[in-house]
Amino acid sequence: MARTSLSIPDNVLSDLTFVSSRMGVSKSALITEILVENLQDLKTMFEGLPPDPDFTDELVLKRLRGASIEVVKDRIKGAKGLLNGDDLFSNL
């Protein structure tokens, strides 16, 4: 296992703490199980796509803060749409 540090909103931490304690599992275990399925699908999808040059902009890529909040949310929403078949080619 590797250790990492994340910044998350207070309400997300509160919900995470509540759910993990009610389930009797650690926050790390709960996060891992939630991420495993979703990240693997996203990784597989992005491995099949060419790199997007817009994603190299360091000012809007990294953090869910300030002006970049909407950019981050839009990118994640777009990725979820691709996973769910909600793209230009899904109805062909």
Gaussian input, Z-matrix of N, CA and C with variables (Angstrom, degrees):
# hf/3-21g

backbone

0 1
 N
 C     1     B1
 C     2     B2     1     A1
 N     3     B3     2     A2     1     D1
 C     4     B4     3     A3     2     D2
 C     5     B5     4     A4     3     D3
 N     6     B6     5     A5     4     D4
 C     7     B7     6     A6     5     D5
 C     8     B8     7     A7     6     D6
 N     9     B9     8     A8     7     D7
 C    10    B10     9     A9     8     D8
 C    11    B11    10    A10     9     D9
 N    12    B12    11    A11    10    D10
 C    13    B13    12    A12    11    D11
 C    14    B14    13    A13    12    D12
 N    15    B15    14    A14    13    D13
 C    16    B16    15    A15    14    D14
 C    17    B17    16    A16    15    D15
 N    18    B18    17    A17    16    D16
 C    19    B19    18    A18    17    D17
 C    20    B20    19    A19    18    D18
 N    21    B21    20    A20    19    D19
 C    22    B22    21    A21    20    D20
 C    23    B23    22    A22    21    D21
 N    24    B24    23    A23    22    D22
 C    25    B25    24    A24    23    D23
 C    26    B26    25    A25    24    D24
 N    27    B27    26    A26    25    D25
 C    28    B28    27    A27    26    D26
 C    29    B29    28    A28    27    D27
 N    30    B30    29    A29    28    D28
 C    31    B31    30    A30    29    D29
 C    32    B32    31    A31    30    D30
 N    33    B33    32    A32    31    D31
 C    34    B34    33    A33    32    D32
 C    35    B35    34    A34    33    D33
 N    36    B36    35    A35    34    D34
 C    37    B37    36    A36    35    D35
 C    38    B38    37    A37    36    D36
 N    39    B39    38    A38    37    D37
 C    40    B40    39    A39    38    D38
 C    41    B41    40    A40    39    D39
 N    42    B42    41    A41    40    D40
 C    43    B43    42    A42    41    D41
 C    44    B44    43    A43    42    D42
 N    45    B45    44    A44    43    D43
 C    46    B46    45    A45    44    D44
 C    47    B47    46    A46    45    D45
 N    48    B48    47    A47    46    D46
 C    49    B49    48    A48    47    D47
 C    50    B50    49    A49    48    D48
 N    51    B51    50    A50    49    D49
 C    52    B52    51    A51    50    D50
 C    53    B53    52    A52    51    D51
 N    54    B54    53    A53    52    D52
 C    55    B55    54    A54    53    D53
 C    56    B56    55    A55    54    D54
 N    57    B57    56    A56    55    D55
 C    58    B58    57    A57    56    D56
 C    59    B59    58    A58    57    D57
 N    60    B60    59    A59    58    D58
 C    61    B61    60    A60    59    D59
 C    62    B62    61    A61    60    D60
 N    63    B63    62    A62    61    D61
 C    64    B64    63    A63    62    D62
 C    65    B65    64    A64    63    D63
 N    66    B66    65    A65    64    D64
 C    67    B67    66    A66    65    D65
 C    68    B68    67    A67    66    D66
 N    69    B69    68    A68    67    D67
 C    70    B70    69    A69    68    D68
 C    71    B71    70    A70    69    D69
 N    72    B72    71    A71    70    D70
 C    73    B73    72    A72    71    D71
 C    74    B74    73    A73    72    D72
 N    75    B75    74    A74    73    D73
 C    76    B76    75    A75    74    D74
 C    77    B77    76    A76    75    D75
 N    78    B78    77    A77    76    D76
 C    79    B79    78    A78    77    D77
 C    80    B80    79    A79    78    D78
 N    81    B81    80    A80    79    D79
 C    82    B82    81    A81    80    D80
 C    83    B83    82    A82    81    D81
 N    84    B84    83    A83    82    D82
 C    85    B85    84    A84    83    D83
 C    86    B86    85    A85    84    D84
 N    87    B87    86    A86    85    D85
 C    88    B88    87    A87    86    D86
 C    89    B89    88    A88    87    D87
 N    90    B90    89    A89    88    D88
 C    91    B91    90    A90    89    D89
 C    92    B92    91    A91    90    D90
 N    93    B93    92    A92    91    D91
 C    94    B94    93    A93    92    D92
 C    95    B95    94    A94    93    D93
 N    96    B96    95    A95    94    D94
 C    97    B97    96    A96    95    D95
 C    98    B98    97    A97    96    D96
 N    99    B99    98    A98    97    D97
 C   100   B100    99    A99    98    D98
 C   101   B101   100   A100    99    D99
 N   102   B102   101   A101   100   D100
 C   103   B103   102   A102   101   D101
 C   104   B104   103   A103   102   D102
 N   105   B105   104   A104   103   D103
 C   106   B106   105   A105   104   D104
 C   107   B107   106   A106   105   D105
 N   108   B108   107   A107   106   D106
 C   109   B109   108   A108   107   D107
 C   110   B110   109   A109   108   D108
 N   111   B111   110   A110   109   D109
 C   112   B112   111   A111   110   D110
 C   113   B113   112   A112   111   D111
 N   114   B114   113   A113   112   D112
 C   115   B115   114   A114   113   D113
 C   116   B116   115   A115   114   D114
 N   117   B117   116   A116   115   D115
 C   118   B118   117   A117   116   D116
 C   119   B119   118   A118   117   D117
 N   120   B120   119   A119   118   D118
 C   121   B121   120   A120   119   D119
 C   122   B122   121   A121   120   D120
 N   123   B123   122   A122   121   D121
 C   124   B124   123   A123   122   D122
 C   125   B125   124   A124   123   D123
 N   126   B126   125   A125   124   D124
 C   127   B127   126   A126   125   D125
 C   128   B128   127   A127   126   D126
 N   129   B129   128   A128   127   D127
 C   130   B130   129   A129   128   D128
 C   131   B131   130   A130   129   D129
 N   132   B132   131   A131   130   D130
 C   133   B133   132   A132   131   D131
 C   134   B134   133   A133   132   D132
 N   135   B135   134   A134   133   D133
 C   136   B136   135   A135   134   D134
 C   137   B137   136   A136   135   D135
 N   138   B138   137   A137   136   D136
 C   139   B139   138   A138   137   D137
 C   140   B140   139   A139   138   D138
 N   141   B141   140   A140   139   D139
 C   142   B142   141   A141   140   D140
 C   143   B143   142   A142   141   D141
 N   144   B144   143   A143   142   D142
 C   145   B145   144   A144   143   D143
 C   146   B146   145   A145   144   D144
 N   147   B147   146   A146   145   D145
 C   148   B148   147   A147   146   D146
 C   149   B149   148   A148   147   D147
 N   150   B150   149   A149   148   D148
 C   151   B151   150   A150   149   D149
 C   152   B152   151   A151   150   D150
 N   153   B153   152   A152   151   D151
 C   154   B154   153   A153   152   D152
 C   155   B155   154   A154   153   D153
 N   156   B156   155   A155   154   D154
 C   157   B157   156   A156   155   D155
 C   158   B158   157   A157   156   D156
 N   159   B159   158   A158   157   D157
 C   160   B160   159   A159   158   D158
 C   161   B161   160   A160   159   D159
 N   162   B162   161   A161   160   D160
 C   163   B163   162   A162   161   D161
 C   164   B164   163   A163   162   D162
 N   165   B165   164   A164   163   D163
 C   166   B166   165   A165   164   D164
 C   167   B167   166   A166   165   D165
 N   168   B168   167   A167   166   D166
 C   169   B169   168   A168   167   D167
 C   170   B170   169   A169   168   D168
 N   171   B171   170   A170   169   D169
 C   172   B172   171   A171   170   D170
 C   173   B173   172   A172   171   D171
 N   174   B174   173   A173   172   D172
 C   175   B175   174   A174   173   D173
 C   176   B176   175   A175   174   D174
 N   177   B177   176   A176   175   D175
 C   178   B178   177   A177   176   D176
 C   179   B179   178   A178   177   D177
 N   180   B180   179   A179   178   D178
 C   181   B181   180   A180   179   D179
 C   182   B182   181   A181   180   D180
 N   183   B183   182   A182   181   D181
 C   184   B184   183   A183   182   D182
 C   185   B185   184   A184   183   D183
 N   186   B186   185   A185   184   D184
 C   187   B187   186   A186   185   D185
 C   188   B188   187   A187   186   D186
 N   189   B189   188   A188   187   D187
 C   190   B190   189   A189   188   D188
 C   191   B191   190   A190   189   D189
 N   192   B192   191   A191   190   D190
 C   193   B193   192   A192   191   D191
 C   194   B194   193   A193   192   D192
 N   195   B195   194   A194   193   D193
 C   196   B196   195   A195   194   D194
 C   197   B197   196   A196   195   D195
 N   198   B198   197   A197   196   D196
 C   199   B199   198   A198   197   D197
 C   200   B200   199   A199   198   D198
 N   201   B201   200   A200   199   D199
 C   202   B202   201   A201   200   D200
 C   203   B203   202   A202   201   D201
 N   204   B204   203   A203   202   D202
 C   205   B205   204   A204   203   D203
 C   206   B206   205   A205   204   D204
 N   207   B207   206   A206   205   D205
 C   208   B208   207   A207   206   D206
 C   209   B209   208   A208   207   D207
 N   210   B210   209   A209   208   D208
 C   211   B211   210   A210   209   D209
 C   212   B212   211   A211   210   D210
 N   213   B213   212   A212   211   D211
 C   214   B214   213   A213   212   D212
 C   215   B215   214   A214   213   D213
 N   216   B216   215   A215   214   D214
 C   217   B217   216   A216   215   D215
 C   218   B218   217   A217   216   D216
 N   219   B219   218   A218   217   D217
 C   220   B220   219   A219   218   D218
 C   221   B221   220   A220   219   D219
 N   222   B222   221   A221   220   D220
 C   223   B223   222   A222   221   D221
 C   224   B224   223   A223   222   D222
 N   225   B225   224   A224   223   D223
 C   226   B226   225   A225   224   D224
 C   227   B227   226   A226   225   D225
 N   228   B228   227   A227   226   D226
 C   229   B229   228   A228   227   D227
 C   230   B230   229   A229   228   D228
 N   231   B231   230   A230   229   D229
 C   232   B232   231   A231   230   D230
 C   233   B233   232   A232   231   D231
 N   234   B234   233   A233   232   D232
 C   235   B235   234   A234   233   D233
 C   236   B236   235   A235   234   D234
 N   237   B237   236   A236   235   D235
 C   238   B238   237   A237   236   D236
 C   239   B239   238   A238   237   D237
 N   240   B240   239   A239   238   D238
 C   241   B241   240   A240   239   D239
 C   242   B242   241   A241   240   D240
 N   243   B243   242   A242   241   D241
 C   244   B244   243   A243   242   D242
 C   245   B245   244   A244   243   D243
 N   246   B246   245   A245   244   D244
 C   247   B247   246   A246   245   D245
 C   248   B248   247   A247   246   D246
 N   249   B249   248   A248   247   D247
 C   250   B250   249   A249   248   D248
 C   251   B251   250   A250   249   D249
 N   252   B252   251   A251   250   D250
 C   253   B253   252   A252   251   D251
 C   254   B254   253   A253   252   D252
 N   255   B255   254   A254   253   D253
 C   256   B256   255   A255   254   D254
 C   257   B257   256   A256   255   D255
 N   258   B258   257   A257   256   D256
 C   259   B259   258   A258   257   D257
 C   260   B260   259   A259   258   D258
 N   261   B261   260   A260   259   D259
 C   262   B262   261   A261   260   D260
 C   263   B263   262   A262   261   D261
 N   264   B264   263   A263   262   D262
 C   265   B265   264   A264   263   D263
 C   266   B266   265   A265   264   D264
 N   267   B267   266   A266   265   D265
 C   268   B268   267   A267   266   D266
 C   269   B269   268   A268   267   D267
 N   270   B270   269   A269   268   D268
 C   271   B271   270   A270   269   D269
 C   272   B272   271   A271   270   D270
 N   273   B273   272   A272   271   D271
 C   274   B274   273   A273   272   D272
 C   275   B275   274   A274   273   D273

   B1=1.4534
   B2=1.5254
   B3=1.3121
   B4=1.4578
   B5=1.5240
   B6=1.2990
   B7=1.4554
   B8=1.5275
   B9=1.3461
   B10=1.4596
   B11=1.5169
   B12=1.2989
   B13=1.4585
   B14=1.5217
   B15=1.3228
   B16=1.4607
   B17=1.5186
   B18=1.3083
   B19=1.4594
   B20=1.5149
   B21=1.3238
   B22=1.4585
   B23=1.5215
   B24=1.3200
   B25=1.4671
   B26=1.5320
   B27=1.3059
   B28=1.4631
   B29=1.5295
   B30=1.3356
   B31=1.4671
   B32=1.5303
   B33=1.3332
   B34=1.4671
   B35=1.5245
   B36=1.3207
   B37=1.4630
   B38=1.5231
   B39=1.3166
   B40=1.4576
   B41=1.5304
   B42=1.3244
   B43=1.4675
   B44=1.5246
   B45=1.3170
   B46=1.4647
   B47=1.5286
   B48=1.3048
   B49=1.4624
   B50=1.5277
   B51=1.3212
   B52=1.4667
   B53=1.5270
   B54=1.3357
   B55=1.4664
   B56=1.5198
   B57=1.3196
   B58=1.4706
   B59=1.5226
   B60=1.3334
   B61=1.4677
   B62=1.5223
   B63=1.3344
   B64=1.4621
   B65=1.5242
   B66=1.3392
   B67=1.4576
   B68=1.5204
   B69=1.3318
   B70=1.4592
   B71=1.5144
   B72=1.3359
   B73=1.4683
   B74=1.5284
   B75=1.3206
   B76=1.4659
   B77=1.5245
   B78=1.3150
   B79=1.4667
   B80=1.5206
   B81=1.3183
   B82=1.4658
   B83=1.5220
   B84=1.3310
   B85=1.4658
   B86=1.5239
   B87=1.3203
   B88=1.4569
   B89=1.5268
   B90=1.3200
   B91=1.4672
   B92=1.5245
   B93=1.3243
   B94=1.4636
   B95=1.5211
   B96=1.3229
   B97=1.4595
   B98=1.5275
   B99=1.3128
   B100=1.4637
   B101=1.5304
   B102=1.3212
   B103=1.4590
   B104=1.5229
   B105=1.3161
   B106=1.4653
   B107=1.5307
   B108=1.3042
   B109=1.4600
   B110=1.5293
   B111=1.3045
   B112=1.4611
   B113=1.5205
   B114=1.3200
   B115=1.4594
   B116=1.5141
   B117=1.3131
   B118=1.4603
   B119=1.5223
   B120=1.3387
   B121=1.4593
   B122=1.5245
   B123=1.3258
   B124=1.4691
   B125=1.5195
   B126=1.3223
   B127=1.4650
   B128=1.5247
   B129=1.3178
   B130=1.4578
   B131=1.5264
   B132=1.3319
   B133=1.4581
   B134=1.5265
   B135=1.3313
   B136=1.4622
   B137=1.5222
   B138=1.3321
   B139=1.4639
   B140=1.5257
   B141=1.3245
   B142=1.4538
   B143=1.5112
   B144=1.3217
   B145=1.4633
   B146=1.5148
   B147=1.3369
   B148=1.4683
   B149=1.5265
   B150=1.3181
   B151=1.4701
   B152=1.5232
   B153=1.3176
   B154=1.4607
   B155=1.5252
   B156=1.3301
   B157=1.4662
   B158=1.5243
   B159=1.3331
   B160=1.4693
   B161=1.5234
   B162=1.3413
   B163=1.4563
   B164=1.5215
   B165=1.3182
   B166=1.4617
   B167=1.5185
   B168=1.3237
   B169=1.4573
   B170=1.5247
   B171=1.3165
   B172=1.4705
   B173=1.5243
   B174=1.3351
   B175=1.4550
   B176=1.5247
   B177=1.3217
   B178=1.4571
   B179=1.5238
   B180=1.3067
   B181=1.4513
   B182=1.5188
   B183=1.3007
   B184=1.4519
   B185=1.5249
   B186=1.3166
   B187=1.4640
   B188=1.5174
   B189=1.3172
   B190=1.4529
   B191=1.5294
   B192=1.3219
   B193=1.4730
   B194=1.5116
   B195=1.3206
   B196=1.4623
   B197=1.5158
   B198=1.3337
   B199=1.4617
   B200=1.5244
   B201=1.3104
   B202=1.4645
   B203=1.5251
   B204=1.3322
   B205=1.4650
   B206=1.5266
   B207=1.3199
   B208=1.4578
   B209=1.5234
   B210=1.3201
   B211=1.4671
   B212=1.5221
   B213=1.3250
   B214=1.4650
   B215=1.5274
   B216=1.3225
   B217=1.4631
   B218=1.5267
   B219=1.3340
   B220=1.4604
   B221=1.5242
   B222=1.3342
   B223=1.4663
   B224=1.5154
   B225=1.3377
   B226=1.4648
   B227=1.5263
   B228=1.3344
   B229=1.4603
   B230=1.5243
   B231=1.3251
   B232=1.4608
   B233=1.5162
   B234=1.3286
   B235=1.4689
   B236=1.5228
   B237=1.3218
   B238=1.4655
   B239=1.5210
   B240=1.3292
   B241=1.4562
   B242=1.5181
   B243=1.3270
   B244=1.4658
   B245=1.5240
   B246=1.3359
   B247=1.4678
   B248=1.5176
   B249=1.3255
   B250=1.4654
   B251=1.5191
   B252=1.3259
   B253=1.4536
   B254=1.5092
   B255=1.3286
   B256=1.4556
   B257=1.5258
   B258=1.3235
   B259=1.4490
   B260=1.5208
   B261=1.2901
   B262=1.4557
   B263=1.5232
   B264=1.3299
   B265=1.4479
   B266=1.5359
   B267=1.3154
   B268=1.4592
   B269=1.5259
   B270=1.3244
   B271=1.4571
   B272=1.5136
   B273=1.3252
   B274=1.4694
   B275=1.4996
   A1=109.44
   A2=115.55
   A3=122.04
   A4=108.91
   A5=115.54
   A6=121.12
   A7=108.36
   A8=115.82
   A9=121.09
   A10=108.88
   A11=115.25
   A12=121.25
   A13=108.36
   A14=116.82
   A15=122.34
   A16=109.96
   A17=115.80
   A18=121.36
   A19=107.59
   A20=116.48
   A21=121.23
   A22=108.83
   A23=117.40
   A24=120.33
   A25=111.26
   A26=116.24
   A27=121.71
   A28=112.47
   A29=116.88
   A30=118.99
   A31=111.64
   A32=117.43
   A33=120.66
   A34=109.66
   A35=116.84
   A36=120.48
   A37=110.75
   A38=116.43
   A39=120.23
   A40=111.05
   A41=116.61
   A42=120.54
   A43=111.26
   A44=116.21
   A45=121.24
   A46=110.62
   A47=116.77
   A48=122.03
   A49=110.40
   A50=116.15
   A51=121.00
   A52=110.87
   A53=116.46
   A54=120.60
   A55=110.92
   A56=117.00
   A57=118.72
   A58=111.27
   A59=117.18
   A60=118.63
   A61=111.38
   A62=117.63
   A63=120.60
   A64=111.90
   A65=115.87
   A66=120.13
   A67=111.90
   A68=116.44
   A69=120.12
   A70=113.17
   A71=116.12
   A72=121.47
   A73=108.62
   A74=115.44
   A75=118.64
   A76=110.12
   A77=115.62
   A78=120.50
   A79=109.89
   A80=117.36
   A81=120.91
   A82=111.26
   A83=116.98
   A84=120.65
   A85=110.83
   A86=116.58
   A87=120.72
   A88=111.21
   A89=117.02
   A90=121.03
   A91=110.40
   A92=116.85
   A93=120.52
   A94=111.08
   A95=117.08
   A96=120.20
   A97=111.79
   A98=117.73
   A99=120.85
   A100=110.54
   A101=116.45
   A102=120.76
   A103=114.05
   A104=117.74
   A105=121.22
   A106=111.45
   A107=117.24
   A108=121.07
   A109=111.20
   A110=117.45
   A111=120.93
   A112=112.62
   A113=117.75
   A114=119.85
   A115=112.31
   A116=117.61
   A117=119.77
   A118=110.42
   A119=116.95
   A120=120.82
   A121=111.27
   A122=116.87
   A123=120.63
   A124=111.15
   A125=117.02
   A126=120.70
   A127=110.48
   A128=116.26
   A129=120.60
   A130=110.75
   A131=116.15
   A132=120.09
   A133=110.73
   A134=117.72
   A135=120.99
   A136=112.57
   A137=117.96
   A138=120.03
   A139=110.91
   A140=117.00
   A141=121.15
   A142=114.51
   A143=117.34
   A144=121.30
   A145=110.77
   A146=116.85
   A147=118.41
   A148=109.57
   A149=118.09
   A150=120.54
   A151=110.77
   A152=116.11
   A153=121.94
   A154=107.96
   A155=117.95
   A156=119.35
   A157=113.29
   A158=118.38
   A159=120.53
   A160=111.97
   A161=117.57
   A162=120.61
   A163=112.62
   A164=118.26
   A165=120.02
   A166=111.93
   A167=118.14
   A168=121.57
   A169=109.36
   A170=117.06
   A171=122.34
   A172=112.77
   A173=118.69
   A174=120.48
   A175=112.58
   A176=118.08
   A177=119.86
   A178=113.43
   A179=118.26
   A180=120.35
   A181=114.23
   A182=118.88
   A183=121.92
   A184=116.80
   A185=118.14
   A186=118.98
   A187=113.61
   A188=115.03
   A189=122.13
   A190=107.77
   A191=114.40
   A192=121.26
   A193=110.19
   A194=115.30
   A195=121.54
   A196=113.42
   A197=114.70
   A198=121.31
   A199=112.71
   A200=118.80
   A201=120.20
   A202=113.45
   A203=118.87
   A204=121.59
   A205=111.00
   A206=117.25
   A207=120.51
   A208=111.65
   A209=117.82
   A210=121.04
   A211=109.84
   A212=116.68
   A213=121.30
   A214=109.98
   A215=117.02
   A216=120.67
   A217=111.54
   A218=117.76
   A219=121.27
   A220=111.50
   A221=117.03
   A222=120.31
   A223=111.73
   A224=116.81
   A225=120.39
   A226=110.10
   A227=117.20
   A228=120.85
   A229=110.44
   A230=116.98
   A231=120.99
   A232=111.89
   A233=116.77
   A234=120.71
   A235=110.47
   A236=117.05
   A237=120.10
   A238=110.12
   A239=116.59
   A240=120.45
   A241=111.89
   A242=116.72
   A243=120.34
   A244=111.11
   A245=116.15
   A246=119.81
   A247=111.61
   A248=116.28
   A249=121.03
   A250=112.69
   A251=117.48
   A252=120.37
   A253=113.33
   A254=117.13
   A255=121.97
   A256=108.76
   A257=115.59
   A258=119.61
   A259=109.87
   A260=116.55
   A261=123.36
   A262=112.39
   A263=117.66
   A264=121.45
   A265=114.27
   A266=118.17
   A267=120.04
   A268=112.87
   A269=118.49
   A270=120.37
   A271=113.43
   A272=118.34
   A273=121.39
   A274=111.18
   D1=148.36
   D2=175.94
   D3=-114.00
   D4=152.25
   D5=179.88
   D6=-104.87
   D7=140.05
   D8=177.49
   D9=-142.53
   D10=167.29
   D11=178.72
   D12=-123.59
   D13=136.18
   D14=-179.51
   D15=-126.98
   D16=147.48
   D17=170.91
   D18=-104.67
   D19=120.70
   D20=179.33
   D21=-131.51
   D22=154.32
   D23=178.70
   D24=-60.90
   D25=150.38
   D26=-178.99
   D27=-55.28
   D28=-41.13
   D29=-178.37
   D30=-67.22
   D31=-31.97
   D32=177.14
   D33=-68.71
   D34=-42.35
   D35=177.28
   D36=-62.19
   D37=-41.99
   D38=178.91
   D39=-61.55
   D40=-45.78
   D41=178.52
   D42=-64.59
   D43=-41.56
   D44=178.90
   D45=-61.74
   D46=-45.28
   D47=179.33
   D48=-61.80
   D49=-45.01
   D50=-179.93
   D51=-61.32
   D52=-52.41
   D53=-176.06
   D54=-64.35
   D55=-44.82
   D56=-178.40
   D57=-64.23
   D58=-38.29
   D59=179.55
   D60=-69.87
   D61=-36.74
   D62=177.90
   D63=-67.86
   D64=-30.90
   D65=179.26
   D66=-85.29
   D67=-14.75
   D68=-178.98
   D69=73.80
   D70=31.70
   D71=177.76
   D72=-128.20
   D73=159.81
   D74=179.09
   D75=-72.38
   D76=158.81
   D77=175.73
   D78=-60.85
   D79=-39.38
   D80=178.82
   D81=-61.09
   D82=-43.70
   D83=-179.91
   D84=-64.10
   D85=-42.75
   D86=-179.78
   D87=-64.77
   D88=-47.17
   D89=178.67
   D90=-60.50
   D91=-44.24
   D92=-179.79
   D93=-58.63
   D94=-47.39
   D95=-178.94
   D96=-65.65
   D97=-37.21
   D98=177.83
   D99=-66.72
   D100=-40.88
   D101=-176.25
   D102=-77.18
   D103=-34.09
   D104=-173.27
   D105=-52.05
   D106=-53.49
   D107=-176.55
   D108=-65.99
   D109=-47.56
   D110=-175.17
   D111=-70.73
   D112=-42.76
   D113=-178.79
   D114=-67.20
   D115=-37.35
   D116=179.78
   D117=-62.75
   D118=-42.94
   D119=177.57
   D120=-62.61
   D121=-44.70
   D122=179.08
   D123=-63.93
   D124=-42.79
   D125=-179.60
   D126=-61.39
   D127=-46.03
   D128=179.39
   D129=-60.38
   D130=-43.62
   D131=180.00
   D132=-62.64
   D133=-47.92
   D134=-176.64
   D135=-70.23
   D136=-26.93
   D137=176.11
   D138=-63.95
   D139=-27.14
   D140=-179.17
   D141=-90.25
   D142=-2.08
   D143=-179.15
   D144=-107.63
   D145=148.17
   D146=173.89
   D147=-69.46
   D148=153.67
   D149=178.62
   D150=-60.49
   D151=142.21
   D152=177.64
   D153=-95.96
   D154=117.08
   D155=-177.35
   D156=-61.90
   D157=-23.82
   D158=178.85
   D159=-67.36
   D160=-23.73
   D161=-178.01
   D162=-77.30
   D163=-2.05
   D164=-179.03
   D165=-90.42
   D166=-2.36
   D167=-179.45
   D168=-73.33
   D169=103.59
   D170=-175.17
   D171=-61.56
   D172=-24.13
   D173=-176.91
   D174=-74.19
   D175=-24.65
   D176=-176.38
   D177=-118.90
   D178=4.90
   D179=-171.99
   D180=-93.42
   D181=-41.22
   D182=-161.20
   D183=-84.97
   D184=-46.12
   D185=-164.38
   D186=-114.80
   D187=149.19
   D188=175.34
   D189=-93.10
   D190=63.46
   D191=-178.33
   D192=-142.93
   D193=152.29
   D194=171.95
   D195=54.45
   D196=-137.10
   D197=-175.54
   D198=-65.99
   D199=-21.07
   D200=-176.96
   D201=-84.22
   D202=-6.18
   D203=-178.05
   D204=-55.85
   D205=-49.36
   D206=-177.91
   D207=-67.12
   D208=-35.58
   D209=177.80
   D210=-62.68
   D211=-47.07
   D212=179.78
   D213=-61.40
   D214=-47.78
   D215=-179.16
   D216=-62.23
   D217=-41.25
   D218=178.62
   D219=-63.50
   D220=-42.02
   D221=179.77
   D222=-64.77
   D223=-41.15
   D224=179.27
   D225=-68.70
   D226=-40.55
   D227=177.59
   D228=-62.16
   D229=-41.60
   D230=177.99
   D231=-63.01
   D232=-41.70
   D233=178.87
   D234=-65.09
   D235=-41.00
   D236=178.18
   D237=-63.34
   D238=-39.21
   D239=178.39
   D240=-61.96
   D241=-41.14
   D242=177.77
   D243=-63.39
   D244=-40.39
   D245=179.91
   D246=-65.98
   D247=-32.60
   D248=-177.65
   D249=-89.95
   D250=7.77
   D251=179.46
   D252=76.30
   D253=18.54
   D254=-179.07
   D255=-96.75
   D256=65.49
   D257=-179.26
   D258=-133.82
   D259=179.94
   D260=-175.75
   D261=-59.25
   D262=-33.59
   D263=-172.42
   D264=-101.01
   D265=-2.10
   D266=-171.76
   D267=-70.61
   D268=-21.72
   D269=-178.23
   D270=-98.07
   D271=7.42
   D272=-179.45
   D273=-78.56

